[in-house]
Amino acid sequence: MESLTDQAAGVEEFLRIVRGLPEAELGTPGTHVGVKVRGKGFAYLNEDKGVALVKAELEEREALVGQDPEVFTRSYTSGRFGWVEIRLDRVPPDELAELVTEAWCLTAPRRLVEEYEAGR
């Protein structure tokens, strides 16, 4: 039987997902590493704490927090978007990939998103 750790994504998986997205740029390593696409942030990583923050629609954020508050917590809100904090040691890799990719899609220019989705 797999342990929770075996099923969880972790920091390296987060970085692998981000590096697979077109034009995603990692900021300078530090307490919080910002992740941007064309200068606009869509995720942050706190490697020391093993958490990531990703941009989400407010309804999605509330659904995630309601579904599993041990994994997801509310972070700040900016306009029509909310940010959700994800415990990387508790989230499955496929769910993390979906959330990070969606955050990228909410931030990247429409044409870049269309090109990415056409190539999938």
C-alpha positions in Angstrom: 0.0 0.0 0.0 1.3 3.5 -0.9 1.8 6.0 1.9 0.5 9.5 1.7 4.0 10.7 0.9 4.2 8.3 -2.1 1.0 9.8 -3.5 1.8 13.4 -2.8 3.4 15.8 -5.3 6.1 17.7 -3.4 8.3 20.6 -4.4 10.1 18.8 -7.2 6.8 17.9 -8.9 5.6 21.5 -8.6 8.8 22.7 -10.3 8.5 20.0 -13.0 4.9 21.1 -13.8 5.8 24.8 -13.9 8.8 24.2 -16.2 6.5 22.4 -18.6 4.3 25.4 -19.2 5.1 27.8 -22.1 7.0 30.9 -21.1 6.7 30.2 -17.4 9.5 31.9 -15.5 10.7 31.1 -12.1 11.8 34.1 -10.0 15.0 34.3 -7.9 15.2 31.6 -5.3 14.4 32.9 -1.8 11.6 32.6 0.8 9.0 32.8 -1.9 9.8 32.0 -5.5 7.4 33.8 -7.9 6.2 32.1 -11.1 5.2 34.3 -13.9 4.1 34.2 -17.5 4.9 37.3 -19.6 5.5 39.3 -16.4 2.3 38.3 -14.6 2.3 36.1 -11.5 0.3 32.9 -11.3 2.0 30.9 -8.6 4.4 31.2 -5.7 6.5 28.5 -4.0 7.7 28.5 -0.4 10.1 25.6 -0.6 11.0 25.7 3.1 7.4 25.3 4.1 6.5 22.9 1.2 3.6 25.1 0.1 2.6 26.7 -3.2 0.1 29.5 -3.8 -1.8 29.4 -7.1 -4.2 31.8 -8.7 -7.8 30.4 -8.9 -11.3 31.6 -9.6 -13.0 32.4 -6.3 -15.6 29.6 -6.7 -12.8 27.1 -7.4 -10.9 28.2 -4.3 -13.9 27.8 -2.1 -14.6 24.4 -3.5 -11.1 23.2 -2.9 -11.0 24.5 0.7 -14.4 23.0 1.4 -13.3 19.7 -0.1 -10.1 19.2 1.8 -9.0 21.9 4.3 -6.0 19.8 5.3 -4.5 20.4 1.9 -6.0 23.7 0.7 -6.3 27.0 2.6 -7.5 30.4 1.5 -5.0 33.1 0.8 -5.5 36.6 -0.4 -8.1 37.8 -2.9 -7.4 40.1 -5.8 -10.4 41.2 -7.8 -12.2 38.2 -9.3 -9.4 35.8 -8.4 -8.5 34.2 -5.1 -5.3 32.5 -4.2 -5.2 29.1 -2.7 -2.4 27.7 -0.6 -1.6 24.1 -1.3 0.4 21.7 1.0 2.6 20.0 -1.5 3.1 17.0 0.7 -0.6 16.2 0.7 -1.8 16.9 -2.8 -1.8 14.2 -5.6 0.4 15.1 -8.6 -2.4 15.0 -11.1 -4.5 17.4 -9.0 -1.5 19.7 -8.6 -0.8 19.7 -12.3 -4.4 20.6 -13.0 -4.4 23.5 -10.5 -1.1 24.9 -11.7 -2.0 24.7 -15.3 -5.4 26.4 -14.7 -3.6 29.2 -12.8 -1.3 29.6 -15.9 -4.3 29.6 -18.2 -6.0 32.3 -16.1 -2.9 34.5 -16.4 -1.3 33.8 -19.8 -2.4 35.8 -22.9 -5.4 34.1 -24.7 -3.4 33.3 -27.9 -0.7 31.5 -25.9 -3.3 29.5 -24.0 -5.0 28.6 -27.3 -1.7 27.4 -28.8 -0.9 25.4 -25.7 -4.3 23.7 -25.6 -4.1 23.0 -29.3 -0.8 21.2 -28.8 -2.0 19.0 -25.9 
